[in-house]
Amino acid sequence: MRTTSLLIILFYSFPFVYFAMYQDFMNQSMLGYLLILIAAPFLAVLSIRFSHRLTFIIGNSISTLTSFYFIHQMTEKVQWGYYFTPLTVHQLFIVVSLLNVILQIITIKVAKYRKEGGS
């Protein structure tokens, strides 16, 4: 793998979904979700432009796995399940993770369309 790919994977390794949920719970702040809206699509476009799809897949997998790990650890220590009602912590994790990937795929498609000369 090239250095660019490894660097993108390193940035992708950040547990975006966990961070968003943690900020929401601890600080009643939506800034974590805003980070997902900005950073994840940016990394997706970089991974496709300077690397290849494998970087996108590995990066999202690592981010999702690290988020799941930290969410699981927090669930064992803190009673935060009531906060995300009507969803459970793990249901919200799945929903946000799926929306994150969908947003990235849409961003990649838009970037490719613009690069090909679409308006």
N, C-alpha and C positions, 0 to 999 in steps of 0.2 A: 504494500500500500504506500501511496505517496504521502509526503508530509502534510499536504493540504487535507487529505482524507482523514488522517489521524487527528489533526487539529479540529476539524469539524466534528468528528466523533467525540473528542474531548469536551467540546462545548455542549454537544447534545447530551452528554452524560449527566448534566444537571437534572435533578428530579423536578421538572417543571410542574407537573400536576400536584405532587405533594406540596411543593412550595406555595402554590396557589391556594390549596385547601388549608394549609397551615396558616397562611396570612389571613385568610378569611375567618378562620376560627379564633385565632389568638388576637387579632387586631381589628376584626370586622372591616377588613380592607380588601378591595377588589384589585389591588395593584398586582397581586400574583397572577390573576387571570389576564390582566393587561400584558404582563410579561409574556405569557403564552401567546397572546395575539400578535405580539411584535417579534419576539426572538425566534419562536419555532418556525414560522413561515420564512423568516430571513435565513435561518440555517438550512431549511429545505431547498430554497433556491440556490444557496451556495453549494450544497451537496450535489445538486444536479448539474450546475454550471461548471464547477471546478473539479468535480470528481465523477461519481456515477451513482446509480440507484442503490447499490449495495451500501454505500455510506449512509444514505437516507434510511434504509431498513435497519442497519446496525445501530445507528444513532437513536432512532425512535425506540428500538427494542431496549437499549440500555437505559434510556430515560424512563421508559415505562416500568422496567424491572426495578430500578432504583426507587422510583416513586412508590411502587407497590411495597417494597421492603420497608421504607420509612413510614408509610401509612400503617402497615401492619404493626410495626414497632410502637407507634404512637397509640394505636387502638388498644394495645395491651397495657399501656401505662395511663392513658387519659380517657375519660368518658366523654368523647366528643361526638358520638353517634347521634345524640338528640339534636345537635346543631343543624344538621343538613336535612332535616325532615322536609318532605316525606320520603326522601331517599336515605339509604344507609350510607355510611362512609364508603364502603366498597362499591355500591351502586353508583355513587357520584364519581368515584375514581374511574369507573368504566365509561360513564357518559362523557366526562371531560377528556379522557384519553382518546376516545373515538372522535369527538369533535375536534380535538387537536390535530389528529391525523387527517381528517377530512379537510380542515382549513389548510393544512400544508399541501395537500394534493391539489386543491383548487388554486392555491397560490402558484404552484408549479405550472399548472395548465395555463394560467393567465400569463405568466412570465414567458412560457414557450410561444404562446400566441402573439404576444407583443414582439418577441425576438424575430418571429417569422414575417413580421411586417403588418400584422393586424393593427387596427386602430383602436 
